[in-house]
Amino acid sequence: MGGGVVGVTTAYELQRDGHEVVLVEKNAAVALETSWGNAGMIAPGHSFVWSSPKAPMILLKSLIMKDQALRFRPSADPRLWSWSMRFLAECTEEKARVNTLRKHRLATYSQQILHETLAAEPLDYDRNTRGVLYFHRDQAALERGVAHMQILADDGQRIEVLDRAGVLALEPSLASAGDKIAGGIYCPTDETGDCNKFTSGLAAICRERGVQFRTSEEITAIEAAGDEVLGVRTRKESLKADLYVLALGCQSPILARSLGESLPIYPIKGYSLTIPVGNHQAAPTIGSVDESNLVAISRFGDRVRVTATAEFAGYDTSHEPGDFSFMKGVAQDLYPDGADYDRAEMWAGLRPMTPTNLPIFGRKKHRNLWYNTGHGHIGWTMSHGSARITADLIAGRTPALPMDGLAA
Ligand SMILES: Cc1cc2nc3c(=O)[nH]c(=O)nc-3n(C[C@H](O)[C@H](O)[C@H](O)COP(=O)(O)OP(=O)(O)OC[C@H]3O[C@@H](n4cnc5c(N)ncnc54)[C@H](O)[C@@H]3O)c2cc1C
């Protein structure tokens, strides 16, 4: 259930294991929701959980100050309040450390599985393996960033600390904004690529191998009796299978609720711009994150992707030009001759966030229903490993990664 990057990678792994797979997706094609417009970073170096000791103050500030990278809009939605309470409970120093390490291990493992897939399959998705640069605009923030990064470095993440000259040597396209940058942390093993292209390409490979894609079929209910799921009802028909995998991104808790299950997933909205490079000479050449403004910039072939903002807006994916002015201004300031900014395509999508920022795997009360959902802000990064883990669990194999803190 679900044809985002999580559903499609899961279908791929299950097909490899010899299952007959049917994937049900409400849109006309795969990866048209959150997996369409993300920043494209495969970024174990970006594994820090959002539920950190700093988060409560950031949330509070966002209530009174406008134009924050984080926008918390209180609403009457009881699910927002129960999710927020659980999120705040994760914001201790110790829980943030444990959750970050679990996430880093899953992200690193997932990148390894991605590399296995790429060695086996011809996939073209504007991949860029030059690393990702996390840069800061002032020295004190850079030093705090370096100290903060140590937790990932101690866990095996390769990092290089760069001063301004080092940043400009790595990314000469930042030259005109050089005086605004103090330095950065470079993760040479992080990478970028277009998640929609990857997912569509992998889906085509799955289709050739016999996976059935039932697109334009919206699931309206999951039918169950006792501890068994009996079928999935769509607007067109009822589908029956031996086992079911729920990978519906932000819609997962809504369908799970019809089974009496409560999944702690809440949508957190983000925005992106996709901008043609055109004839512009000084386009970004590697993925980067402006840590002072929380804006991420990636280069996908002849396009630049700029993303920002974490907003609590329920399931609303609407957007207007004003939502993009800040991120566009940051990109233009950094790369004035980097792209055709006037031709930017606007998009907004919903991150399926759990309070721990870790996905949900395994089974709950139904013996033939498996969960692979809640991948939050680095779900493209974690999808490949999550799919392999799900296939392992279904096959009764022990996953290569310790599952503590990850099981449903
Ligand atoms: C602005 C932004 C930037 C991001 N940047 C990054 C990044 O740089 N790196 C990274 O790793 N991650 C990033 N992410 C996160 C990443 O995009 C998500 O975690 C990931 O795409 C989630 O994939 P998914 O398959 O779970 O969800 P989705 O892609 O949303 O897929 C769920 C699918 O289920 C389908 N569906 C839902 N309901 C039904 C139904 N009733 N019947 C049938 N089908 C249904 C939907 O149509 C959809 O196709 C970013 C996210 C955002 C918003």
The ligand as a MOL file (V3000), in Angstrom:
LIG
                    3D

  0  0  0     0  0            999 V3000
M  V30 BEGIN CTAB
M  V30 COUNTS 53 58 0 0 0
M  V30 BEGIN ATOM
M  V30 1 C 10.7170 19.7090 1.7170 0
M  V30 2 C 11.1850 18.3050 1.9690 0
M  V30 3 C 12.5280 18.0030 1.8260 0
M  V30 4 C 12.9850 16.7050 2.0650 0
M  V30 5 N 14.3100 16.4220 1.8520 0
M  V30 6 C 14.7590 15.1510 2.0290 0
M  V30 7 C 16.1070 14.8320 1.7550 0
M  V30 8 O 16.9000 15.6650 1.3010 0
M  V30 9 N 16.5250 13.5630 1.9900 0
M  V30 10 C 15.6880 12.6060 2.4630 0
M  V30 11 O 16.1360 11.4930 2.6930 0
M  V30 12 N 14.3830 12.8680 2.6770 0
M  V30 13 C 13.8990 14.1220 2.4720 0
M  V30 14 N 12.5900 14.4090 2.7190 0
M  V30 15 C 11.7140 13.3570 3.2730 0
M  V30 16 C 11.2540 12.3560 2.2270 0
M  V30 17 O 10.8240 13.0180 1.0640 0
M  V30 18 C 10.1180 11.4930 2.8070 0
M  V30 19 O 10.4830 10.9570 4.0480 0
M  V30 20 C 9.7700 10.3340 1.8650 0
M  V30 21 O 9.5000 10.8230 0.5760 0
M  V30 22 C 8.5630 9.5760 2.4060 0
M  V30 23 O 8.2750 8.5560 1.4760 0
M  V30 24 P 6.9570 7.6820 1.6400 0
M  V30 25 O 6.9850 6.6860 0.5500 0
M  V30 26 O 6.8210 7.2280 3.0460 0
M  V30 27 O 5.7790 8.7420 1.4470 0
M  V30 28 P 5.1330 9.3000 0.0910 0
M  V30 29 O 6.1570 9.6530 -0.8920 0
M  V30 30 O 4.1720 10.3630 0.4830 0
M  V30 31 O 4.3450 8.0440 -0.4610 0
M  V30 32 C 3.1300 7.5840 0.0780 0
M  V30 33 C 2.3000 7.1410 -1.1090 0
M  V30 34 O 1.0830 6.5730 -0.6450 0
M  V30 35 C 0.0630 6.9750 -1.5330 0
M  V30 36 N -1.2300 6.9160 -0.8440 0
M  V30 37 C -1.6030 7.6340 0.2370 0
M  V30 38 N -2.8630 7.3200 0.5840 0
M  V30 39 C -3.2730 6.3780 -0.2860 0
M  V30 40 C -4.4850 5.6500 -0.4160 0
M  V30 41 N -5.5230 5.8360 0.4090 0
M  V30 42 N -4.5730 4.7370 -1.4140 0
M  V30 43 C -3.5290 4.5200 -2.2590 0
M  V30 44 N -2.3690 5.1980 -2.1770 0
M  V30 45 C -2.2460 6.1170 -1.1960 0
M  V30 46 C 0.4250 8.3940 -1.8920 0
M  V30 47 O -0.2060 8.8220 -3.0780 0
M  V30 48 C 1.9300 8.3090 -2.0100 0
M  V30 49 O 2.3510 8.0480 -3.3210 0
M  V30 50 C 12.0810 15.6980 2.4780 0
M  V30 51 C 10.7320 15.9920 2.6020 0
M  V30 52 C 10.2720 17.2810 2.3410 0
M  V30 53 C 8.8060 17.5820 2.4460 0
M  V30 END ATOM
M  V30 BEGIN BOND
M  V30 1 1 1 2
M  V30 2 1 2 3
M  V30 3 2 2 52
M  V30 4 2 3 4
M  V30 5 1 4 5
M  V30 6 1 4 50
M  V30 7 2 5 6
M  V30 8 1 6 7
M  V30 9 1 6 13
M  V30 10 2 7 8
M  V30 11 1 7 9
M  V30 12 1 9 10
M  V30 13 2 10 11
M  V30 14 1 10 12
M  V30 15 2 12 13
M  V30 16 1 13 14
M  V30 17 1 14 15
M  V30 18 1 14 50
M  V30 19 1 15 16
M  V30 20 1 16 17
M  V30 21 1 16 18
M  V30 22 1 18 19
M  V30 23 1 18 20
M  V30 24 1 20 21
M  V30 25 1 20 22
M  V30 26 1 22 23
M  V30 27 1 23 24
M  V30 28 2 24 25
M  V30 29 1 24 26
M  V30 30 1 24 27
M  V30 31 1 27 28
M  V30 32 2 28 29
M  V30 33 1 28 30
M  V30 34 1 28 31
M  V30 35 1 31 32
M  V30 36 1 32 33
M  V30 37 1 33 34
M  V30 38 1 33 48
M  V30 39 1 34 35
M  V30 40 1 35 36
M  V30 41 1 35 46
M  V30 42 1 36 37
M  V30 43 1 36 45
M  V30 44 2 37 38
M  V30 45 1 38 39
M  V30 46 1 39 40
M  V30 47 2 39 45
M  V30 48 1 40 41
M  V30 49 2 40 42
M  V30 50 1 42 43
M  V30 51 2 43 44
M  V30 52 1 44 45
M  V30 53 1 46 47
M  V30 54 1 46 48
M  V30 55 1 48 49
M  V30 56 2 50 51
M  V30 57 1 51 52
M  V30 58 1 52 53
M  V30 END BOND
M  V30 END CTAB
M  END
